Amino acid sequence: MEVKANLKYLRIAPRKVRLLADLIRGKKIERARTLLKFSLKRGSQPLIKLLEGAIANARHNFQLEEKGLWISEIKVDEGPKLKRWRARARGRAAEIQKKTCHVSLILSGEEKRRAAEPEKKKVAEKKEIPEEKPKIKAEAPKPEREIVPTKAPGRGKRIFRRKAF
């Protein structure tokens, strides 16, 4: 069962809301609510309200329990832009676009999620093969060499300068 909810003319730029939408896409309701609640982005509050509205739709219209729901699809589209003007140098004007967005959310039930997930392949039973123990040869440890830094003749130490001193 799919439950839909829409939020239109949200006065936040779509690319800012898409960050949050990507964060909660495919998550269960409780996990999504927690992620949005603790997010510091400005778009998290409207998305929480949209999620609560979708849950209320599921409960009232379809008699679904909140525990079995997950976010199957969330889409953020561009809305109309409010165009304003600002005075600039030499008598010119520059346009300011105040962007809006439309958010649509679709919740699905748990049975739909199970159908969407690919079935796990059965692992063939492993035949027990006796393991052969590898033959270990005792080797004498090699002595470590000392690494001595070499200095180029006639050059000084360079520390954040073009020329050596």
Secondary structure, DSSP 8 states (H G I E B T S, - for coil): -EEEEEEEEESS-HHHHHHHHHHHTT-BHHHHHHHHHT--STTHHHHHHHHHHHHHHHHHHH---GGG-EEEEEEEEE---EEEEEE-GGG-EEEEEE--EEEEEEEE-HHHHHHHS-----------------------------------TT----SSSSS--
